[in-house]
Amino acid sequence: MQAETPLVQPIPESLQNKLTALMQDLLLKSHELSFEYSTLDCEDIQVCPLAKKAKELFKIIKELNELVKKMGQLAKPY
């Protein structure tokens, strides 16, 4: 007896396009922020609250970007 595969509904193209557009905008803005962060003139950047929040954001964006890449690879037909 074969195990039944769960039915997975495809993500509508309009939703995929919206997600892609938002991800591109988010990545562009975070890229711009990374330039500002890396050129910030601060005596001790490790204790600067803005720098700390920027670093946290970059970590989340990196993880989100990697997840979206994996999802794209899974969605490709073989």
C-alpha positions, 0 to 999 in steps of 0.5 A, a space after each residue: 500500500 502506498 502512502 498518500 502524498 498530501 495535496 499542496 495547492 500551488 501558490 498563485 502567480 500574482 502572490 508569487 510576483 508580489 512576494 518577489 517584488 517585496 523581496 527585491 525591494 527589501 533586499 535593495 533597501 537593506 543593501 543601501 542600509 548596509 552601505 550606510 552601516 559599513 561607513 558609519 562614523 561611530 567611535 564604538 559601533 558595537 554599542 550604537 543602538 542603530 548599528 545593533 538593530 541594522 545588524 539584526 535586520 541583516 541577519 534576518 534578511 539573509 536567512 529570509 533570502 536563503 529560504 526564498 532561494 530554497 523555495 524557488 529550487 523546490 518549485 522548479 520542475 525536474 
